[in-house]
Amino acid sequence: MAFMRRVYDARLVHPDIASGSGANSKELFNSGKILLTQDGFGGWTEAYQAILPQNPDFRMDLVPAFAHDGGTPSLHGNDPSNQSVFIKKGLGEEKVTEILAILNYCAAPFGTAEYMAYRYGEEGTHHELNDDGAPELTELGHKEVSNGYLFISGRNNAIAESEYPDYVESFTAWFNDAAQYTEDNPFEGIRIQRPSSYASAEQPTEDRITDILRGRREVSELGDIVAQWRRDGGDAARDFYGEVLAEYGRD
């Protein structure tokens, strides 16, 4: 909290973001108005798709894993089953077989014709091969091709977007560096349906924390904020998650 407050006090946060005006950080980043932004990994290729046609020299990279105090970073890896696909019961054998065939097609691994079809569309229409043999989306491809099929496929994602300069090398190097700092997540693989009442204390607490980050409250008030969160459901939530760990033998 103190670290983030120092970042704000040093005027390193764009005023549109700091004011909470709903400014789009992606647009600010893509236009060069901010240097750092937080996004999912997919934001990297999205930015390249938007910017490289107008500015071929544009480059971006991931910030290496770091700890705020200069010590050893600590990261949790993604849950191996954080995406699930469900098929509705009672659809009948024919419909279920059809859906499973679609899922099987989308699960085709990198390097197959099926992968190329759903990842880049039709050659000559949605993509062209550049001089290095890498597929590059056409203007129509940018409109019609989506990598969203990844989320229903269940396959491992491949870092293979060689049409973007330095992307594969930079992405691979980041993962290889970050992997050494990963620690076990005690909740990995557990599907948790928490009581909705526990969420009621979250938003007010987050709002008060944001007030600290943006200079509307003092860092010294954090203890009172935490105490209120505990009274309003935080302690009950902690007990709930403790029981979940005990149930799975991870306490």
C-alpha positions, -999 to 999 in steps of 0.1 A, spaced: 0 0 0 28 24 9 46 16 -23 16 22 -44 9 55 -26 44 67 -33 39 59 -70 7 81 -69 23 109 -49 52 110 -73 26 118 -101 35 86 -120 -2 77 -125 -20 93 -155 -45 118 -142 -74 102 -162 -67 69 -144 -62 85 -110 -95 103 -112 -114 71 -119 -131 88 -148 -134 54 -167 -105 62 -190 -94 33 -212 -59 24 -202 -54 4 -234 -61 35 -255 -38 56 -234 -10 30 -237 -15 25 -275 -14 62 -281 18 66 -261 3 86 -233 13 61 -206 43 39 -204 30 10 -183 -4 -7 -182 -18 -38 -166 -36 -63 -189 -39 -100 -197 -14 -117 -219 -38 -113 -248 -34 -76 -246 1 -79 -261 -11 -92 -295 -41 -69 -294 -18 -39 -291 4 -52 -319 -26 -58 -342 -38 -22 -336 -5 -3 -337 19 -21 -360 0 -13 -393 5 24 -385 38 22 -366 60 -8 -377 87 3 -352 64 0 -322 75 -25 -295 62 -35 -261 74 -60 -235 63 -76 -202 77 -62 -170 99 -90 -154 86 -105 -122 97 -83 -92 90 -77 -55 82 -42 -44 110 -43 -18 137 -56 -42 135 -91 -27 126 -124 -44 93 -123 -63 65 -147 -55 40 -159 -81 11 -183 -83 8 -201 -116 -26 -203 -134 -49 -230 -122 -47 -258 -147 -85 -261 -148 -96 -224 -145 -117 -227 -176 -145 -252 -179 -168 -262 -207 -202 -276 -198 -227 -295 -221 -263 -292 -211 -279 -325 -200 -308 -338 -220 -296 -326 -255 -296 -361 -269 -268 -383 -282 -267 -367 -317 -264 -331 -304 -238 -341 -278 -218 -359 -303 -218 -329 -326 -207 -306 -298 -179 -330 -288 -167 -330 -324 -165 -292 -324 -146 -293 -291 -123 -319 -305 -116 -298 -336 -108 -268 -315 -84 -288 -294 -62 -295 -324 -26 -287 -314 -3 -261 -329 10 -271 -363 -21 -289 -376 -43 -277 -404 -72 -274 -380 -52 -251 -357 -43 -229 -387 -79 -228 -398 -95 -216 -366 -65 -195 -355 -59 -176 -388 -88 -184 -410 -86 -190 -447 -53 -183 -465 -57 -156 -491 -88 -143 -474 -81 -140 -437 -43 -143 -438 -13 -142 -460 21 -158 -454 50 -133 -451 85 -138 -465 94 -159 -434 63 -181 -438 45 -167 -408 8 -160 -412 -3 -124 -411 -40 -115 -408 -55 -94 -435 -79 -65 -428 -108 -89 -431 -89 -114 -409 -86 -88 -381 -124 -84 -382 -135 -120 -385 -108 -142 -369 -108 -147 -331 -86 -168 -309 -116 -172 -285 -119 -209 -295 -89 -215 -273 -111 -211 -242 -134 -240 -252 -106 -263 -265 -88 -275 -234 -55 -275 -252 -23 -259 -241 -17 -225 -258 14 -223 -280 35 -191 -281 37 -191 -319 26 -157 -331 58 -151 -351 41 -125 -373 48 -100 -344 84 -89 -342 103 -102 -311 70 -115 -296 78 -152 -294 114 -146 -280 103 -120 -255 72 -140 -243 92 -172 -239 120 -155 -220 95 -139 -196 78 -172 -188 111 -190 -183 122 -163 -159 89 -161 -140 87 -199 -137 115 -199 -111 95 -178 -88 62 -198 -88 50 -212 -55 22 -237 -48 -13 -223 -45 -31 -243 -17 -64 -238 -35 -52 -251 -69 -77 -274 -86 -105 -268 -60 -137 -254 -74 -151 -231 -46 -187 -219 -44 -185 -193 -17 -215 -178 0 -226 -146 -17 -228 -128 17 -190 -128 19 -188 -106 -12 -207 -78 4 -177 -66 24 -154 -66 -7 -164 -35 -27 -166 -11 3 -132 -23 14 -117 -20 -21 -132 15 -24 -115 26 9 -82 11 -2 -85 30 -35 -90 61 -14 -56 55 2 -39 48 -31 -53 81 -45 -45 103 -16 -80 107 -2 -71 87 30 -38 82 48 -19 49 47 -22 48 85 -59 42 82 -53 8 66 -55 -9 100 -90 5 107 -101 -5 72 -89 -41 77 -106 -42 111 -139 -31 96 -135 -57 68 -130 -84 94 -161 -74 113 -182 -72 81 -175 -107 69 -137 -110 64 -132 -133 94 -161 -155 84 -147 -157 49 -113 -167 63 -129 -195 83 -148 -206 53 -116 -209 32 -99 -226 61 -126 -253 62 -122 -258 24 -85 -264 28 -92 -288 57 -117 -307 37 -91 -313 10 -63 -321 34 -44 -289 27 -46 -271 60 
